[in-house]
Amino acid sequence: MATQLSETKPQTQLIIKWEALPKDFQLEDEPVENTGQPLLAGALRESLEISGFIQPQMLIASNFGLCATVNEQLVIKAPDWVYVPSVKEVISNRKSYTPILEGEIPLIVMEFLSDTDGGEYSVKRTYPPGRWFFYEQILQVPIYIIFTPDGGLLEYHQLENGRYELKLPDENGRHGVEEMGLYLGTWQGTKEGRTGYWLRWWDRDGNLLPWAVEQIEQERQQKERLIAYLQSQGLDPNNLPPFE
């Protein structure tokens, strides 16, 4: 399947194809910038999984190759986090993903910006294309998020009329992702030995989707409140009468 895409300059034209990778093609492993990036990506997935949001047809991955053939040359970019609402085939050990050919265009791609990043995020139109141009003009991903963990800066870009527009957060400092029925924002705290800024999900009612450790703590507190209530009623929590 091929798509023609015109750029701002009329003399430039991209021929985009969604082709399967050769069976013997070896994807290069992109180096992880720092140990915090996998933690950030894993935390985003964890809360979605615990809340029951994730369905089998969805694809949620990190440092994962997105592929397209542009002007007969294969282009692969590996965002730090990607969410695809639906794929045609559920594959447990998927190593790359070609949109259109294998399923829907990703709804969200995220990059966790480090001090060494630079040119890859530019809008340059020379080959090979930078990440911004690849997501915006080639894949046309609706939402592109750039997050700077060190300072907590969240840049939420939404595709409008073929270009990414920077969106301001709501009064709570969050961005609504209508297609997911969730809100995304920053949160400051500690998880797995890392203290700093994180990306977190909230539901429509403003409830923070918990991580596993938070859910366990919530359940412990609920149990303690129940025990205290039973004791206040003169009941022994360890010796309750059977239900009839």
N, C-alpha and C positions, 0 to 999 in steps of 0.2 A: 504494500500500500504506500503511495507517495503523495506528498502534499507540497504545494508550492506556496512559499511565504515571502511576501515582499517586505523589504525593510523601508525605513524612512527615506533612504536614498533610492530613487526609482531604478537606477542602473544596477543595483545589487539584488540578486534573487537567490533564494535558498531552495534547493530541492531536498525535501525531507522524506525519508523512507523509514518504515518500521519493519525491519528485517530481523529474522532469527540469527543469533550468533552461530558461527560454525561450531560443530560439536567438539572440535579439538581446541577451541579458543580458550586461552588462559587469561583470566582476569588478573590484573595486577592488584596486589593488596596495598591500599593507600595507608601510609603511616598515621597512627593516631597522634594528634598534636600533644595531648596531655591525658593523664589518667582521669581527669574530671569529666571529659566528654562522654565516655561510656556510661558513667554514673548518671549524667543528665539525661541521656537518651533512655536508659533503663527505667529511670524514675517516671518518665512520661508514659511509658507503656504500662508500668506496674499498676498505676492508679486506674488506668482504663480497664485493665484486666480484672482488677478486684471489683470494680463497679459493675461488671457484666456488660461493658460496652462492646468488647471485641467479639466479632463473629468470624466463623471459619473462612468466609470468602474475602475477608479484609487482608491487606498486606501492610504490616507495620515493621519497619526495619531500620537499622542504623549502619552508617558507613557502608552503604549498599549501592551497587552500580545501576544507574539508570541509563539506558542505551537509546541511541538514535543514529541513523545514517544520514549525514548532512553533506550534500554535494559529493556523494560516493565515498565519503570518509566516515568511519565509525567514530562516534563521540560518546564517551562514557564519563559521567560525573557521579560521585558518591556523596550524597548529602549526609549530614550527621544524623538526620532523622527524617523519615518519609512515611506518609500515610496514604494508602490507596484504598478507596472504599470497596472496590470489588475487582477480583481477578477472575479470569475464565477457568483457570485450573488451580486447585490448591496443591502446592508443592512444598513439602516439609523442608527440603534442603536447597531452596532456591538461592542462587548466587548472584543473579542479575535480573533485571526486569525491563522489557521493551514495551512501553505503552502502546495502546491501540492493538498491537499484535497479540499481547497477552492479557489485556484487560483495560480498565479505565486509566485515564490520565491521573497521576497523583493529585490529591486535593491539597496537600500541604507538603512542602519541603522546608527543612530547617538547617541552618548552619550555626554552629557554636564558634564564635569568632575568637581567635587567639591573637596574640601580639604579632605573630609572624605572618598572618594572612594579609593579602593585599590585592594583587592583580587578578586573582581568580574571581573576585567579586565585582570586577569592573563590567561596564556595558560595552566593552570593545567588540567590534564586529569582524576583526581579523581572525583567521583560523590559527590555533583552535579557539573556539569561543569560550569566554569566561562563564562562570557559574550563572551569574545574573542573566546574561543573554541566553544561555541554554535553557534555563527555567522559564524565562519570560517569552522568548520568541520562538523557540523550537518546541519545547514540551507544552508551553502555555499553561503552567501550573497556576491555579487560581490564587493560592496563598503562599507567599515566600517570607519566611521569618529568619531574621538574623539576630542572634542573641549573644551578648557579650557577658559571660559569666562573672568576670572580675568586677565590673561596675554595675551589673544588673540592667544594662540597657537592652530593651526589647524593641526591635524594629519590625513592625507588622506591615507587610506590603501586600496589597490586593490588586489583582489584575483587572483593569478597567480600560476598555477600548484598546486592548492590545498592549497596554503599558502598566507597569507596577506603580501604584500610588501608595504613598506612606499614609497609614491610618492612625489617628489618635485614639487612645484608649477611652473607655467610658469613665463615669464618675468614680468607679471603684478601681480604676487603673487596669481594667481587663478588656480583652477583645472578644466579641462574640463570634463564634464559628457556627453559623446557622445550620450548615449541613450536618454538623455533629450534635447540635443541640447542647453545646458546651461553651464555656468561656475559658480563655487562656490568659494567664498573667504571671507576674513574678512573685516569688515568695522567698523570704530569707530565713535560713535556719540550718540545721545539721542533719545529715543522713549519711550513713556508711562512712563515718569519719571525715566527711567533707562539710565544712561550714562555709556558707556563702549564699549566693543567689541561685534560685532554681526556677524552672518553668513548671507551673502547676495548672491543673484543670479544676474548674468549678462547674456545678450544674446550674440549671436555669433559676433555681431558688437561692443561689448564692452559697451553696454548701461545697466546701472543699472536698474533692475526691481524695480519700485517704490512701496513704501507702500502707503496706502490710503492718509495719510496726505501729503505725497510728491506729489502725483498725483493732489490733490486739489490745492496745491501751484503752480504746473506747469501750471495748467489750469488758475489760477488767473493771473499769469504773462503773459501768452499768450493773455488773454483778455485785459490786460493793454497795451500790445504792439499793439494790433489791434486798440484799442481806440486812442492811440497816433498817429498811422499811419493815421487813418481817419481824425483826427483833423488837421494833417499836410497837408492834401489834401483839407482843407476847408469844411469838412463834419461834420455834427452833428451826433455822434453815436446814439443819442436818437431820431433822426428824419430822418432816412434814407428813400429814395424813395423805393416803393415796387418793388419786382422783377417781370419782365414781362415774 
